[in-house]
Amino acid sequence: MGDATVTQPEGLEAALPPPVAAETGPRVLRRLRTPRRPRFWFEILLIAVSYWTYSLVRNAVPEQRAEALRNADWIWQTEHRLGIAVEESVNHAVNSVNWLIIGMNYYYATLHFVVTLGVLVWLYRRHPGRYAATRLVLFSTTAVALVGYYLYPLAPPRLMNGGGFIDTVMVHQTWGSMASGDLKNMSNQYAAMPSMHIGWSVWCGLTIFALAAVPWVRVLGLLYPALTLVVIVATANHFWLDAVGGVLCLAFGFAVARVWCGRLPYALPRVVRAPAASRSRTSREQGRPLARDRV
């Protein structure tokens, strides 16, 4: 008797489900990319740990003073060639108005954190479906900025040799700046490129402008990064080109979020819908038929 030959019906192989291992990767990735309602405790922990890590890495970058000063001279000369080297004039003009420069010193030291956290809280409460993706933009922007601090140490204008700039915090003895006065030893003095004051403020401004419903609030959103630009220059903490670096980092952050989410964060649904199984269970527990159950 010959060996029995078992033939597999044509098309059966194609009909078989793919191996579990092959499905696991895409399924996990799809689940990670699906917007979900953020958890308050997790977000607080994530923001705290992320900012602590950012500060730790930023301040751990070697303070290469000689290279940072050479880079500052190059930036200053480049701006002269471009015809935009007016930072010193702005610095001296604003410094002559006592109340204005003191207000800008406190603005520089505080609003950078207050407004950014405020926008995150607003997103969490009013736009939970867009929160995670928009937060991803902010985190990606900050992460790539750390690379800039490491690769391109840069002295701010107020620390340039013979630059003629006024360190407004030192002159007016105002509180709060990690870059001057009693707190200067706690922060890397040569991490001026890119400017995260601009990166974060433009993120805040665009988010408010894109999502706020009240027109005057949207206008304020656009004015905030513009005023921040004036402040960072008037206080001699940044060059114009540092601001350009901050915007480029933000563009990178939006690109990361676009690739991860498949679209820009602001185009995502405002509210996260519960999974179908969860909605079904909730509706049946409450005795309400689902739409597909109705006749």
One Martini backbone bead per residue (centre of mass of N, CA, C, O) as a GRO file, in nm:
protein
  295
    1MET     BB    1   0.096   0.036   0.024
    2GLY     BB    2   0.077   0.351  -0.016
    3ASP     BB    3   0.130   0.657   0.058
    4ALA     BB    4  -0.042   0.900   0.199
    5THR     BB    5  -0.187   1.191   0.061
    6VAL     BB    6  -0.202   1.517   0.183
    7THR     BB    7  -0.418   1.770   0.085
    8GLN     BB    8  -0.452   2.104   0.067
    9PRO     BB    9  -0.673   2.315   0.037
   10GLU     BB   10  -0.738   2.559  -0.158
   11GLY     BB   11  -0.678   2.857   0.039
   12LEU     BB   12  -0.624   2.774   0.338
   13GLU     BB   13  -0.364   2.926   0.405
   14ALA     BB   14  -0.488   3.209   0.364
   15ALA     BB   15  -0.719   3.161   0.591
   16LEU     BB   16  -0.526   3.155   0.797
   17PRO     BB   17  -0.418   3.278   1.069
   18PRO     BB   18  -0.189   3.455   1.186
   19PRO     BB   19   0.042   3.469   1.386
   20VAL     BB   20   0.055   3.597   1.694
   21ALA     BB   21   0.331   3.746   1.669
   22ALA     BB   22   0.245   3.915   1.415
   23GLU     BB   23   0.007   4.072   1.571
   24THR     BB   24   0.125   4.205   1.823
   25GLY     BB   25   0.279   4.448   1.724
   26PRO     BB   26   0.056   4.612   1.574
   27ARG     BB   27  -0.144   4.611   1.811
   28VAL     BB   28   0.028   4.764   2.014
   29LEU     BB   29   0.083   5.011   1.837
   30ARG     BB   30  -0.215   5.088   1.797
   31ARG     BB   31  -0.275   5.129   2.100
   32LEU     BB   32  -0.061   5.352   2.150
   33ARG     BB   33  -0.189   5.549   1.914
   34THR     BB   34  -0.446   5.562   2.067
   35PRO     BB   35  -0.654   5.765   2.194
   36ARG     BB   36  -0.671   5.860   2.546
   37ARG     BB   37  -0.753   5.903   2.857
   38PRO     BB   38  -0.604   6.076   3.085
   39ARG     BB   39  -0.412   6.040   3.376
   40PHE     BB   40  -0.347   6.236   3.632
   41TRP     BB   41  -0.118   6.093   3.792
   42PHE     BB   42   0.058   6.033   3.542
   43GLU     BB   43   0.100   6.324   3.442
   44ILE     BB   44   0.238   6.437   3.689
   45LEU     BB   45   0.471   6.236   3.688
   46LEU     BB   46   0.573   6.285   3.398
   47ILE     BB   47   0.636   6.588   3.423
   48ALA     BB   48   0.827   6.574   3.662
   49VAL     BB   49   1.034   6.374   3.541
   50SER     BB   50   1.093   6.528   3.279
   51TYR     BB   51   1.197   6.792   3.406
   52TRP     BB   52   1.419   6.665   3.574
   53THR     BB   53   1.570   6.543   3.333
   54TYR     BB   54   1.615   6.801   3.175
   55SER     BB   55   1.778   6.950   3.394
   56LEU     BB   56   1.997   6.738   3.430
   57VAL     BB   57   2.104   6.730   3.138
   58ARG     BB   58   2.151   7.031   3.089
   59ASN     BB   59   2.351   7.062   3.347
   60ALA     BB   60   2.554   6.823   3.242
   61VAL     BB   61   2.657   6.991   3.038
   62PRO     BB   62   2.934   7.113   2.941
   63GLU     BB   63   3.103   7.414   3.024
   64GLN     BB   64   3.213   7.558   2.727
   65ARG     BB   65   3.329   7.859   2.733
   66ALA     BB   66   3.508   7.910   2.487
   67GLU     BB   67   3.311   7.796   2.275
   68ALA     BB   68   3.063   7.970   2.354
   69LEU     BB   69   3.200   8.243   2.284
   70ARG     BB   70   3.265   8.183   1.990
   71ASN     BB   71   2.971   8.136   1.906
   72ALA     BB   72   2.868   8.417   1.984
   73ASP     BB   73   3.045   8.572   1.785
   74TRP     BB   74   2.932   8.436   1.533
   75ILE     BB   75   2.639   8.516   1.566
   76TRP     BB   76   2.685   8.823   1.577
   77GLN     BB   77   2.819   8.845   1.296
   78THR     BB   78   2.588   8.722   1.134
   79GLU     BB   79   2.376   8.937   1.212
   80HIS     BB   80   2.527   9.169   1.085
   81ARG     BB   81   2.518   9.056   0.793
   82LEU     BB   82   2.188   9.044   0.809
   83GLY     BB   83   2.077   9.306   0.975
   84ILE     BB   84   1.981   9.195   1.302
   85ALA     BB   85   2.179   9.352   1.517
   86VAL     BB   86   1.961   9.477   1.786
   87GLU     BB   87   1.988   9.375   2.083
   88GLU     BB   88   2.147   9.602   2.226
   89SER     BB   89   1.939   9.828   2.180
   90VAL     BB   90   1.705   9.690   2.326
   91ASN     BB   91   1.843   9.648   2.598
   92HIS     BB   92   1.897   9.956   2.659
   93ALA     BB   93   1.613  10.072   2.621
   94VAL     BB   94   1.460   9.896   2.834
   95ASN     BB   95   1.656   9.952   3.079
   96SER     BB   96   1.562  10.264   3.104
   97VAL     BB   97   1.290  10.120   3.202
   98ASN     BB   98   1.238  10.010   3.499
   99TRP     BB   99   0.950   9.869   3.509
  100LEU     BB  100   0.987   9.707   3.244
  101ILE     BB  101   1.242   9.531   3.308
  102ILE     BB  102   1.135   9.403   3.566
  103GLY     BB  103   0.893   9.267   3.435
  104MET     BB  104   1.068   9.098   3.234
  105ASN     BB  105   1.225   8.936   3.440
  106TYR     BB  106   0.973   8.792   3.559
  107TYR     BB  107   0.869   8.678   3.300
  108TYR     BB  108   1.119   8.498   3.235
  109ALA     BB  109   1.104   8.332   3.519
  110THR     BB  110   0.776   8.233   3.500
  111LEU     BB  111   0.592   8.199   3.235
  112HIS     BB  112   0.733   7.958   3.108
  113PHE     BB  113   0.581   7.769   3.321
  114VAL     BB  114   0.289   7.866   3.374
  115VAL     BB  115   0.172   7.857   3.085
  116THR     BB  116   0.244   7.568   3.009
  117LEU     BB  117   0.086   7.433   3.239
  118GLY     BB  118  -0.186   7.565   3.173
  119VAL     BB  119  -0.219   7.431   2.892
  120LEU     BB  120  -0.211   7.140   2.990
  121VAL     BB  121  -0.462   7.158   3.172
  122TRP     BB  122  -0.659   7.248   2.953
  123LEU     BB  123  -0.626   7.000   2.775
  124TYR     BB  124  -0.709   6.788   2.986
  125ARG     BB  125  -1.003   6.908   3.029
  126ARG     BB  126  -1.100   7.001   2.712
  127HIS     BB  127  -0.873   6.799   2.532
  128PRO     BB  128  -0.818   6.476   2.569
  129GLY     BB  129  -0.774   6.375   2.266
  130ARG     BB  130  -0.514   6.593   2.231
  131TYR     BB  131  -0.310   6.578   2.462
  132ALA     BB  132  -0.089   6.360   2.398
  133ALA     BB  133   0.003   6.477   2.123
  134THR     BB  134   0.076   6.764   2.226
  135ARG     BB  135   0.276   6.666   2.437
  136LEU     BB  136   0.469   6.531   2.235
  137VAL     BB  137   0.566   6.790   2.110
  138LEU     BB  138   0.697   6.909   2.364
  139PHE     BB  139   0.891   6.673   2.431
  140SER     BB  140   1.041   6.664   2.155
  141THR     BB  141   1.145   6.950   2.162
  142THR     BB  142   1.313   6.919   2.424
  143ALA     BB  143   1.493   6.681   2.340
  144VAL     BB  144   1.635   6.824   2.095
  145ALA     BB  145   1.753   7.057   2.261
  146LEU     BB  146   1.963   6.889   2.417
  147VAL     BB  147   2.137   6.841   2.171
  148GLY     BB  148   2.207   7.137   2.123
  149TYR     BB  149   2.354   7.188   2.394
  150TYR     BB  150   2.580   6.980   2.335
  151LEU     BB  151   2.677   7.069   2.034
  152TYR     BB  152   2.601   7.402   2.105
  153PRO     BB  153   2.756   7.605   2.278
  154LEU     BB  154   2.610   7.916   2.427
  155ALA     BB  155   2.638   8.237   2.486
  156PRO     BB  156   2.494   8.487   2.608
  157PRO     BB  157   2.504   8.819   2.564
  158ARG     BB  158   2.567   8.893   2.877
  159LEU     BB  159   2.856   8.703   2.846
  160MET     BB  160   3.007   8.869   2.664
  161ASN     BB  161   3.298   8.992   2.539
  162GLY     BB  162   3.247   9.321   2.489
  163GLY     BB  163   2.929   9.356   2.407
  164GLY     BB  164   2.746   9.567   2.597
  165PHE     BB  165   2.567   9.413   2.775
  166ILE     BB  166   2.289   9.380   2.999
  167ASP     BB  167   2.238   9.246   3.315
  168THR     BB  168   1.928   9.287   3.444
  169VAL     BB  169   1.934   9.116   3.704
  170MET     BB  170   2.189   9.236   3.831
  171VAL     BB  171   2.112   9.539   3.824
  172HIS     BB  172   1.802   9.493   3.963
  173GLN     BB  173   1.774   9.252   4.162
  174THR     BB  174   1.614   9.013   4.060
  175TRP     BB  175   1.407   8.739   4.071
  176GLY     BB  176   1.446   8.384   3.926
  177SER     BB  177   1.695   8.350   3.764
  178MET     BB  178   1.905   8.079   3.656
  179ALA     BB  179   2.131   8.283   3.499
  180SER     BB  180   2.147   8.465   3.760
  181GLY     BB  181   2.295   8.529   4.032
  182ASP     BB  182   2.244   8.299   4.290
  183LEU     BB  183   2.144   8.066   4.058
  184LYS     BB  184   2.378   8.017   3.840
  185ASN     BB  185   2.504   7.738   3.963
  186MET     BB  186   2.229   7.561   3.876
  187SER     BB  187   2.305   7.650   3.574
  188ASN     BB  188   2.358   7.646   3.248
  189GLN     BB  189   2.513   7.919   3.083
  190TYR     BB  190   2.558   7.751   2.778
  191ALA     BB  191   2.218   7.718   2.695
  192ALA     BB  192   2.094   7.910   2.430
  193MET     BB  193   2.096   7.671   2.210
  194PRO     BB  194   1.801   7.670   2.207
  195SER     BB  195   1.501   7.842   2.266
  196MET     BB  196   1.254   7.746   2.500
  197HIS     BB  197   1.092   8.000   2.527
  198ILE     BB  198   1.004   7.974   2.230
  199GLY     BB  199   0.916   7.685   2.195
  200TRP     BB  200   0.694   7.694   2.419
  201SER     BB  201   0.537   7.954   2.334
  202VAL     BB  202   0.455   7.857   2.052
  203TRP     BB  203   0.304   7.614   2.148
  204CYS     BB  204   0.096   7.771   2.310
  205GLY     BB  205  -0.007   7.961   2.086
  206LEU     BB  206  -0.104   7.744   1.883
  207THR     BB  207  -0.296   7.595   2.070
  208ILE     BB  208  -0.482   7.830   2.136
  209PHE     BB  209  -0.552   7.915   1.844
  210ALA     BB  210  -0.668   7.628   1.751
  211LEU     BB  211  -0.878   7.570   2.024
  212ALA     BB  212  -1.001   7.822   2.086
  213ALA     BB  213  -1.320   7.995   2.095
  214VAL     BB  214  -1.215   8.270   2.176
  215PRO     BB  215  -1.088   8.528   2.003
  216TRP     BB  216  -0.911   8.684   2.221
  217VAL     BB  217  -0.756   8.430   2.307
  218ARG     BB  218  -0.622   8.376   2.033
  219VAL     BB  219  -0.465   8.639   2.027
  220LEU     BB  220  -0.302   8.590   2.284
  221GLY     BB  221  -0.159   8.342   2.175
  222LEU     BB  222   0.008   8.510   1.962
  223LEU     BB  223   0.136   8.726   2.160
  224TYR     BB  224   0.311   8.559   2.351
  225PRO     BB  225   0.562   8.489   2.166
  226ALA     BB  226   0.621   8.781   2.085
  227LEU     BB  227   0.686   8.884   2.373
  228THR     BB  228   0.903   8.675   2.437
  229LEU     BB  229   1.104   8.773   2.226
  230VAL     BB  230   1.150   9.050   2.353
  231VAL     BB  231   1.245   8.951   2.633
  232ILE     BB  232   1.500   8.778   2.556
  233VAL     BB  233   1.643   9.031   2.436
  234ALA     BB  234   1.618   9.257   2.657
  235THR     BB  235   1.771   9.054   2.878
  236ALA     BB  236   2.019   8.907   2.730
  237ASN     BB  237   1.957   8.576   2.676
  238HIS     BB  238   1.918   8.623   2.353
  239PHE     BB  239   1.911   8.562   2.028
  240TRP     BB  240   1.743   8.549   1.746
  241LEU     BB  241   1.862   8.264   1.656
  242ASP     BB  242   1.758   8.111   1.901
  243ALA     BB  243   1.462   8.127   1.811
  244VAL     BB  244   1.495   7.965   1.555
  245GLY     BB  245   1.580   7.708   1.700
  246GLY     BB  246   1.313   7.671   1.856
  247VAL     BB  247   1.131   7.639   1.602
  248LEU     BB  248   1.275   7.390   1.485
  249CYS     BB  249   1.215   7.207   1.724
  250LEU     BB  250   0.906   7.227   1.696
  251ALA     BB  251   0.891   7.104   1.413
  252PHE     BB  252   0.993   6.833   1.507
  253GLY     BB  253   0.763   6.774   1.708
  254PHE     BB  254   0.537   6.773   1.492
  255ALA     BB  255   0.655   6.545   1.321
  256VAL     BB  256   0.638   6.323   1.532
  257ALA     BB  257   0.329   6.342   1.578
  258ARG     BB  258   0.247   6.292   1.284
  259VAL     BB  259   0.369   6.007   1.261
  260TRP     BB  260   0.230   5.875   1.511
  261CYS     BB  261  -0.086   5.979   1.449
  262GLY     BB  262  -0.130   6.074   1.125
  263ARG     BB  263  -0.172   6.362   1.255
  264LEU     BB  264  -0.246   6.641   1.382
  265PRO     BB  265  -0.341   6.714   1.698
  266TYR     BB  266  -0.578   6.925   1.620
  267ALA     BB  267  -0.733   6.689   1.437
  268LEU     BB  268  -0.830   6.553   1.666
  269PRO     BB  269  -1.036   6.450   1.880
  270ARG     BB  270  -1.154   6.601   2.163
  271VAL     BB  271  -1.288   6.326   2.243
  272VAL     BB  272  -1.276   6.026   2.404
  273ARG     BB  273  -1.377   5.722   2.319
  274ALA     BB  274  -1.501   5.449   2.412
  275PRO     BB  275  -1.493   5.141   2.383
  276ALA     BB  276  -1.722   4.927   2.261
  277ALA     BB  277  -1.732   4.727   2.499
  278SER     BB  278  -1.772   4.942   2.717
  279ARG     BB  279  -2.035   5.065   2.605
  280SER     BB  280  -2.201   4.808   2.613
  281ARG     BB  281  -2.180   4.750   2.915
  282THR     BB  282  -2.296   5.018   3.017
  283SER     BB  283  -2.571   5.008   2.872
  284ARG     BB  284  -2.670   4.736   2.994
  285GLU     BB  285  -2.648   4.817   3.293
  286GLN     BB  286  -2.862   5.067   3.234
  287GLY     BB  287  -3.087   4.957   3.018
  288ARG     BB  288  -2.966   5.052   2.737
  289PRO     BB  289  -2.987   5.052   2.415
  290LEU     BB  290  -2.828   5.027   2.145
  291ALA     BB  291  -2.839   5.131   1.827
  292ARG     BB  292  -2.809   4.833   1.707
  293ASP     BB  293  -3.063   4.725   1.898
  294ARG     BB  294  -3.252   4.885   1.748
  295VAL     BB  295  -3.554   4.896   1.545
   0.00000   0.00000   0.00000
